[in-house]
Amino acid sequence: MSGHSLPAAVGVVGGGFMGSGIAECAAKAGFDTTIYEPFPEALERSRSRLEESVGRAVRNGKLEAAAADDLLGRIAHTSDIGDLAGSGLVIEAVTEDPQIKGTLFQELDRMLAPDALIASNTSSIPIAQLASWTQHRDRVLGLHFFSPVPVMKLVEVVVGIETSEETVVRAEAFAAEIGKHSIRTKDRSGFIVNMLLVPYLMAGVRMYEEGFASREDIDDGMRLGCGHPMGPLTLCDMIGLDVLYAVCDSLYDEFKQPEYAPPPLLKRLVVSGHHGRKTGRGFYEYAKEAAPAKA
């Protein structure tokens, strides 16, 4: 492939909320897509998550039933990473662990065609660090999607120090094909969006932690007073408190500015396993697929 050519097939590593959403968007745009998950239980959850998401789109009148069947038919699930070998683009969406991601990038680099792109959905790990595990560093970049992926239109294209212009252009062409607006950012912690967003979110967490106002009033203040679609604490829960903690940690490590330091309450929630909406509890408590519970 060269120039603006699109991948013949797309691979996604990780079938969680982000990975499943990325796969759904790729398949909806007509790409044959394979989700790799090494654990059978996670693979089954990915199938169910996709069926539920696509079914919701049909019920809401956003997708025809026949189109939904075609979409799901273009997605394969596998526990064999070798099934990704024919992909022209592989997007990694696994846990924010540099060792896990690096080992994965090393394996993908060995098995994929030399002109296949390897992208990470990381929100906190430098692309240069991940590329250092590979022999073809020019084809490695970041594609940072936003949750929920089928709804959010933005993707940050993260350009590593050795990422080629051709790689960037091809990634931007793919993003456009799946209906996303792409913005370019250098490989620095937080990229564009999180570097601006995190201080605002952490200010909300600190305000709640210090008892300055209730969680509902903090959220309502920004939602009704500033026109935000949701308040900072609700948004934290939607993003995932574990993800936010990793982003804060990365930002503070790189810039040493206090507004990026994760507040103690955030750390306590994360180590307790309360990661927000996806675990049923964060700053709010949630029923399955429900709105925030009011105290």
FIGU-28450 format. One record per residue (C-alpha): residue in one letter; x, y, z. Coordinates in steps of 0.05 Angstrom, whole numbers, plus 5000, padded with zeros to 4 digits. Each point is the difference from the previous one (the first is absolute). Example, Ala and Ser with C-alpha at 12.3 -4.5 7.8 and 13.67 -1.06 7.14 Angstrom:
BEGIN
a524649105156 s502750694987 
//
This chain:
BEGIN
m500050005000 s502250714989 g497550715002 h492850075022 s498349264990 l495549685051 p501249345036 a496849394970 a498549755070 v500450285071 g502249665063 v498250225070 v503749745061 g495550025061 g492549925001 g498350465057 f495750624994 m505050384957 g502249414957 s492949774987 g498050714982 i505950084952 a498349334967 e492750214993 c501950644964 a504949654954 a494949464981 k494550514990 a504550354949 g500849344962 f506649745027 d500849265016 t502050045073 t503049505048 i500050085075 y505549635037 e498949825073 p504249455032 f494849855054 p493649634980 e495750365052 a502450684975 l498749784928 e492949815017 r498850665036 s502550364938 r495049634956 s494450175048 r502150725005 l500150094925 e493249664991 e497150455054 s502950634970 v497849844929 g493249785025 r499250665036 a501650374936 v494549614964 r495050145055 n501650744999 g499050034925 k507350154985 l501349354962 e495849554957 a499449275023 a503249754935 a505850485008 a500949775072 d500449274977 d505250194947 l504050395052 l500249435050 g501649524943 r506450394984 i502749915071 a503849385018 h502249825071 t506249605014 s504649775056 d505649874951 i504250624987 g502549684935 d493150154970 l502150734997 a505749864953 g496250234938 s497950675030 g502350644967 l498750385065 v500049735071 i497550455056 e501949805071 a495050165055 v502549615061 t501550205071 e504650605012 d506149585017 p506450174961 q502849295006 i493649674974 k499350494943 g507449974982 t500149244998 l493850024956 f503150514953 q506349574994 e495849404981 l495750394950 d506250304968 r502849304987 m493649714970 l497050574959 a501950204930 p505450545000 d495050534974 a494549845050 l498750545052 i500349885075 a496050505042 s498850075074 n493750295032 t504250185061 s498250635039 s506350035042 i505949604972 p505050344952 i499649734929 a507650044997 q500349515058 l495449504965 a503650094933 s506649835034 w497649285004 t499549954925 q504849974940 h495550414955 r499050625043 d497750444942 r493349624997 v498250085073 l495450565024 g494450165048 l492750004982 h496650265063 f492549904996 f494950275050 s494549645037 p494949794979 v503649884934 p493849904956 v497450695023 m506250445008 k502550284934 l507150185020 v506549604995 e506850275018 v505549794952 v506249975043 v506550094960 g506049665032 i507050254991 e501349474947 t493049954970 s500250134925 e495650504965 e497249444956 t497849635062 v496450625026 v496550144934 r497649284994 a497550015072 e496350654987 a496849704938 f497649405041 a497250465053 a496150394948 e497449364969 i496949785066 g496950685010 k504850315049 h503150705001 s507549935013 i504650505032 r507649935001 t504050055064 k507249915019 d502049425044 r499550335068 s496249785061 g492650174997 f500350164926 i495150584987 v493449835032 n502349695066 m505250545012 l494350504999 l494649565031 v503649685059 p501250635041 y492650164995 l497949305021 m505049985057 a497550675025 g493149705005 v502749395037 r503750445050 m493950445011 y495949385017 e505649695041 e500650635042 g492550035013 f499250664963 a493649774966 s496149364987 r501649594939 e493250174970 d500950745010 i507049994970 d497449634939 d493750434993 g504250635006 m504149834938 r494249674963 l494950555010 g504650595010 c505149874945 g495949584951 h504249385008 p496349354981 m502149705067 g503650225062 p507249835018 l498649435049 t495049664953 l505150084944 c505549705044 d495649395012 m498549934926 i507450044980 g502149515054 l503550205064 d505749514988 v501350314932 l499850705029 y504849815055 a505049734949 v499350644959 c501050445061 d506049605022 s503150064931 l498650754995 y502850145069 d506149574987 e501550394936 f498450715020 k500250015077 q494350505003 p495249935060 e493650054958 y501849324970 a501249645066 p494749475013 p496050185063 p500249495058 l492649844992 l501149804928 k505549525020 r495849705056 l494249864953 v504649684948 v503649545049 s493249805028 g497849774931 h495050564991 h501650234929 g493550344982 r494249804956 k503549374974 t500649705070 g493450265027 r503050505048 g504350624997 f497950685024 y493049754989 e496949315004 y497149684938 a495249454983 k501949634936 e499850504942 a496350505045 a500750735014 p503650255062 a496449835064 k498050605042 a501949985073 
//
